[in-house]
Amino acid sequence: MEAKEYIESGILELYVYGLLTETENLEIAELAKKNPEVDQEIISIEKAIVALSSSFSPFHSVANFEKIKSRLELKHGKVVDMKPASSWSQYVGWAAAVLLLLGFGYQTLELTKSKEAIATVGTEKNKIEKDYAFLDQQNKQTEKSLTIVRDIKNTGVTLGGQAVSPGSFAKVYWNKETKTTYIDAAGLPKPPKGMVYQVWALKLSPVLTPTSIGLLSDFEGNSQKIFAVNQTDSAEAFGITLEPAGGSLTPTMEQLYTLGKV
């Protein structure tokens, strides 16, 4: 803030009245040492207060008056006591004091509004930053999902709904070279509390042999519903069953939601 802005803002009057914080007082004091214009303005305000207080005391306590008067004497020598003002000059003094106090009140109100506005802007900024971080995370998840779907090296296996849930469906993306396997579970209903979907890699011959390749954990928290499961060496089909939390050693066939051949 420039010296002129300090003078016009009304903060120097608050400084003289002792209404600022310790940090603000130190800031004004340091500025007055470096800037003669600010220092002179502070002196002028102090002289005006002493002059007003000499004519009418209701606005200043004896201690406050003597404190300001002592500061002036320390800087500029003995302050001459003012003679009692005439009747008309007292009215002028009272009017000036009222206007001065109204000015202080207005400046204080404006400063309070400014601080509240700054706090509001800070809150909005934090909200925007959080929203941006969330959208950025969602964007990265979407990009990852698209990479999986578009990878021509991935074999896509569609899993159709079974008797327990005919409307269900899922899709497996299996890279036979790297053995990485992803499950798109967007077509599965939300599992009941205490239950979890379990994915099985199946060999159909010479005898049906299921191998668990993972659980679709945190179903609610995964907005894309694309899950990475364990690497798969070989499979002739994939199936998804609904099992108790923690999974099962063998699939519960009565709870077979989807099934599909490679």
C-alpha positions in Angstrom: 0.0 0.0 0.0 1.4 3.4 -0.9 1.7 6.3 1.6 -1.2 8.1 0.1 -3.4 5.0 0.4 -2.5 4.7 4.0 -3.4 8.4 4.7 -6.7 8.1 2.8 -7.7 4.8 4.3 -8.3 6.0 7.8 -5.9 3.4 9.3 -3.6 6.1 10.7 -6.5 7.5 12.8 -7.1 4.0 14.2 -3.3 3.8 14.9 -3.4 7.0 16.9 -6.5 5.9 18.8 -4.7 2.6 19.6 -7.4 0.4 17.9 -5.0 -1.6 15.8 -3.4 -5.0 16.6 0.2 -5.2 17.8 1.3 -6.4 14.3 -0.5 -3.5 12.6 0.9 -1.0 15.1 4.5 -2.2 14.3 3.8 -2.0 10.6 2.6 1.7 10.8 5.4 2.6 13.1 8.0 1.2 10.7 6.3 3.0 7.8 6.4 6.3 9.7 10.1 6.0 10.2 10.7 5.5 6.5 8.1 7.9 5.1 8.1 11.5 6.3 4.7 12.1 4.7 3.1 9.3 6.8 4.9 10.5 9.9 3.7 14.1 9.4 0.1 12.9 8.9 0.3 10.9 12.2 1.6 14.1 14.0 -1.2 16.1 12.5 -3.8 13.7 13.7 -2.3 13.6 17.2 -2.3 17.4 17.4 -5.9 17.6 16.2 -6.9 15.1 18.9 -5.1 17.1 21.6 -6.7 20.3 20.4 -10.1 18.8 20.5 -9.6 17.1 23.8 -8.5 20.4 25.4 -11.9 21.9 24.6 -14.1 19.0 25.4 -13.1 15.9 27.3 -16.1 13.5 26.9 -14.4 11.7 24.0 -11.1 11.0 25.7 -10.1 9.7 29.1 -7.5 11.6 31.0 -5.1 8.7 30.5 -5.6 8.6 26.8 -5.3 12.4 26.4 -2.1 12.5 28.5 -0.7 9.5 26.5 -1.1 11.3 23.2 0.0 14.6 24.6 3.2 13.0 26.0 3.9 11.5 22.6 3.7 14.9 21.0 5.9 16.5 23.6 8.5 13.7 23.1 8.6 14.4 19.4 8.1 18.2 19.2 8.7 19.7 22.7 6.2 21.2 25.1 2.6 21.2 23.9 0.9 24.4 24.6 -2.3 24.0 26.6 -5.3 25.3 24.8 -7.4 28.0 26.3 -11.1 27.4 26.9 -12.9 27.8 23.6 -15.7 30.2 23.2 -19.3 28.9 23.0 -19.4 28.8 19.2 -16.1 27.2 18.9 -17.2 24.4 21.3 -20.1 23.6 19.0 -17.7 23.4 16.1 -15.4 21.2 18.1 -18.3 18.9 19.1 -19.4 18.7 15.4 -15.9 17.9 14.3 -15.5 15.2 16.9 -18.8 13.6 15.9 -17.7 13.6 12.2 -14.3 12.2 13.2 -15.9 9.4 15.2 -18.4 8.6 12.4 -15.5 8.5 10.0 -13.6 6.1 12.2 -16.8 3.9 12.5 -17.2 3.9 8.7 -13.6 3.0 8.1 -13.8 0.2 10.7 -16.9 -1.2 9.1 -15.3 -1.1 5.6 -12.2 -2.9 7.0 -14.4 -5.6 8.5 -16.3 -6.0 5.3 -13.0 -6.3 3.4 -11.7 -9.0 5.8 -15.0 -11.0 5.5 -14.8 -10.7 1.7 -11.2 -12.0 1.7 -12.2 -14.9 4.0 -15.1 -15.7 1.6 -12.7 -15.7 -1.4 -10.4 -18.0 0.4 -13.2 -20.5 1.2 -14.3 -20.4 -2.5 -10.7 -20.9 -3.6 -10.4 -24.0 -1.4 -13.6 -25.4 -2.7 -12.5 -24.9 -6.3 -9.2 -26.6 -5.6 -10.9 -29.6 -4.1 -13.3 -29.8 -7.0 -10.5 -29.6 -9.5 -8.5 -32.3 -7.7 -11.6 -34.6 -7.8 -12.3 -33.9 -11.5 -8.6 -34.5 -12.3 -8.7 -37.9 -10.5 -11.9 -38.8 -12.3 -10.3 -37.8 -15.6 -7.3 -40.0 -15.0 -9.5 -42.9 -14.1 -11.5 -42.4 -17.3 -8.3 -42.2 -19.4 -7.0 -45.4 -17.8 -10.3 -47.2 -18.6 -10.2 -46.0 -22.2 -6.7 -47.3 -22.6 -7.8 -50.7 -21.4 -10.8 -50.8 -23.7 -8.9 -49.6 -26.7 -5.8 -51.8 -26.3 -5.9 -54.1 -29.4 -3.9 -56.7 -27.5 -6.6 -57.2 -25.0 -9.1 -60.0 -25.8 -12.6 -59.0 -24.9 -14.8 -61.6 -23.4 -18.5 -60.8 -22.9 -20.2 -62.4 -19.8 -23.9 -62.8 -20.0 -26.5 -62.9 -17.2 -27.4 -66.2 -15.6 -30.5 -67.6 -14.0 -30.0 -65.7 -10.6 -29.8 -62.4 -12.4 -30.7 -62.5 -16.2 -30.2 -58.8 -16.6 -26.6 -58.7 -15.4 -23.6 -58.6 -17.7 -19.9 -57.9 -17.6 -16.8 -57.9 -19.8 -13.3 -59.3 -19.3 -10.3 -57.6 -21.0 -7.5 -60.2 -21.0 -4.0 -59.7 -22.4 -2.7 -63.2 -23.2 0.9 -61.9 -23.6 1.2 -60.0 -20.3 -1.5 -62.1 -18.6 -3.1 -58.9 -17.1 -6.8 -59.1 -16.7 -9.4 -56.4 -16.1 -13.1 -56.7 -15.4 -15.7 -54.2 -16.5 -18.5 -54.7 -13.9 -20.8 -51.8 -14.9 -23.6 -54.3 -15.7 -23.6 -55.9 -12.2 -26.1 -54.7 -9.5 -24.8 -53.4 -6.2 -23.8 -56.4 -4.0 -25.8 -56.8 -0.8 -24.1 -55.8 2.5 -21.6 -58.4 3.6 -21.3 -59.9 0.1 -18.7 -59.4 -2.7 -18.4 -60.4 -6.3 -15.7 -63.0 -7.0 -14.1 -63.6 -10.5 -13.2 -67.1 -11.7 -11.0 -68.2 -14.6 -12.5 -71.5 -15.8 -11.1 -74.6 -17.6 -14.0 -76.5 -19.2 -12.2 -79.8 -20.1 -11.5 -82.4 -19.3 -13.4 -81.4 -16.2 -14.7 -78.0 -15.0 -11.9 -76.4 -13.0 -12.5 -72.9 -11.5 -9.6 -70.7 -10.3 -10.3 -67.5 -8.3 -8.5 -64.5 -9.8 -9.8 -61.8 -7.5 -12.6 -60.0 -5.7 -14.4 -56.8 -7.0 -13.8 -55.0 -3.7 -14.9 -51.4 -3.0 -17.7 -51.7 -5.6 -19.3 -48.4 -4.4 -16.1 -46.4 -4.5 -15.0 -47.5 -8.0 -17.0 -45.0 -10.2 -15.7 -46.5 -13.4 -16.5 -50.1 -12.3 -13.3 -51.4 -14.0 -11.3 -53.6 -11.7 -7.8 -55.1 -12.1 -7.7 -58.7 -11.0 -4.9 -61.3 -10.7 -2.9 -62.3 -13.8 -4.4 -65.2 -15.7 -2.2 -67.8 -17.4 -5.0 -69.6 -19.2 -8.7 -69.7 -19.3 -11.5 -71.1 -21.5 -14.2 -69.1 -19.8 -14.8 -66.6 -17.1 -17.5 -66.4 -14.5 -18.6 -64.1 -11.7 -20.3 -65.2 -8.6 -21.7 -63.5 -5.5 -19.9 -64.7 -2.4 -19.6 -63.8 1.3 -17.2 -61.0 2.1 -13.6 -62.3 1.8 -14.5 -64.7 -1.0 -14.9 -68.4 -1.2 -12.6 -71.3 -2.0 -15.0 -72.6 -4.6 -17.7 -70.8 -6.6 -21.3 -70.8 -5.3 -23.0 -71.9 -8.5 -26.5 -70.9 -7.2 -25.1 -67.3 -7.1 -23.5 -67.3 -10.6 -24.3 -63.9 -12.0 -22.4 -63.9 -15.3 -20.6 -66.4 -17.5 -18.8 -66.2 -20.9 -16.5 -68.4 -23.0 -13.2 -67.0 -24.4 
